[in-house]
């Protein structure tokens, strides 16, 4: 009888140990456009987030040794139902503590409104740039590590004026991202003395935009501004615009900055294309990230890769600061670890951060893409960089000053 009790006790203890081991992880989800309009841009963004996860786990994990896991979901970028369903899976099936993402603005808004906000789940997007994100009634749950397009549109407009381009035709994808960016661009371009001769919205994922291009080309303007996505409408618009031979200068923004676009449309066609994208300042954290990314075979210059790294690292710091893997209190903890004053934490300095948090010290994360002093809407300041197509690929020209 005694032996049976010992065996039963041992089995019970073993079962508890196995259950504890199975639970010894914290989940932070990732929502991205793995298919659709930015499918070529998403993998390096995900790689940036996973680099942070790898460093954290290699330095002991979080909350006393728990492993950080990052399940992912596809939003398709443009399908609100797909974004909502993926977010619902993260919130209610994967039981994530927080979410890095989404990437496209419409996906972020759908995921937030239909799953994350009702579930009390923090979201930090590294790529949703439309001003509409700032207007969400989100209970302080939606943040982003990338500046709003209200700033990028302004800087793109001023860049063109500085280059002596005073007349443009504009076409933009008909969603929150395209409309918001187009509005910001047009307002500043015209305030600076430029003329938007024609501006047309277009629907994403169509095979033919020749009707819109006919209207745009009839203006006689030689510069075409395309505010869309590199793997869907933006690519098709540029390819069909090239067929007309009317436009001599092409312009885009962050959603168009991908070498897959150049390969699809043709290097000769896009040589000299002007574009902008959020970038990273010349700070210590940037150099550290570049070195770490290159060591892992990740392109540190990939659009939004640095911002994704920062989003993941910040969420993990917030969880550690919060002291548990619960959702409640996480937004307050996020603001705490991202805001001065406090001991500076640079990319990769996870062990240092954990020690300081354990000692009750304040920390201030200065990341791969700069400082993240979140305002009341969860927005951050940032920089915009000029890009151009040269020798068959997008290359950084330099940082744009306001």
Secondary structure as GFF3:
##gff-version 3
##sequence-region A 1 402
A	DSSP	alpha_helix	2	23	.	.	.	ID=ss1
A	DSSP	beta_strand	25	32	.	.	.	ID=ss2
A	DSSP	alpha_helix	39	58	.	.	.	ID=ss3
A	DSSP	beta_strand	67	69	.	.	.	ID=ss4
A	DSSP	beta_strand	72	74	.	.	.	ID=ss5
A	DSSP	alpha_helix	80	88	.	.	.	ID=ss6
A	DSSP	pi_helix	89	93	.	.	.	ID=ss7
A	DSSP	beta_strand	98	100	.	.	.	ID=ss8
A	DSSP	alpha_helix	105	111	.	.	.	ID=ss9
A	DSSP	pi_helix	112	116	.	.	.	ID=ss10
A	DSSP	alpha_helix	117	119	.	.	.	ID=ss11
A	DSSP	beta_strand	122	125	.	.	.	ID=ss12
A	DSSP	three_ten_helix	131	135	.	.	.	ID=ss13
A	DSSP	beta_strand	142	144	.	.	.	ID=ss14
A	DSSP	alpha_helix	149	162	.	.	.	ID=ss15
A	DSSP	beta_strand	167	173	.	.	.	ID=ss16
A	DSSP	alpha_helix	176	191	.	.	.	ID=ss17
A	DSSP	beta_strand	195	202	.	.	.	ID=ss18
A	DSSP	alpha_helix	210	217	.	.	.	ID=ss19
A	DSSP	beta_strand	223	227	.	.	.	ID=ss20
A	DSSP	alpha_helix	233	244	.	.	.	ID=ss21
A	DSSP	beta_strand	249	252	.	.	.	ID=ss22
A	DSSP	three_ten_helix	254	256	.	.	.	ID=ss23
A	DSSP	alpha_helix	259	265	.	.	.	ID=ss24
A	DSSP	alpha_helix	267	270	.	.	.	ID=ss25
A	DSSP	beta_strand	274	279	.	.	.	ID=ss26
A	DSSP	alpha_helix	284	295	.	.	.	ID=ss27
A	DSSP	alpha_helix	305	322	.	.	.	ID=ss28
A	DSSP	alpha_helix	330	337	.	.	.	ID=ss29
A	DSSP	beta_strand	343	345	.	.	.	ID=ss30
A	DSSP	alpha_helix	350	358	.	.	.	ID=ss31
A	DSSP	beta_strand	363	367	.	.	.	ID=ss32
A	DSSP	beta_strand	370	371	.	.	.	ID=ss33
A	DSSP	beta_strand	383	390	.	.	.	ID=ss34
A	DSSP	beta_strand	393	400	.	.	.	ID=ss35
###
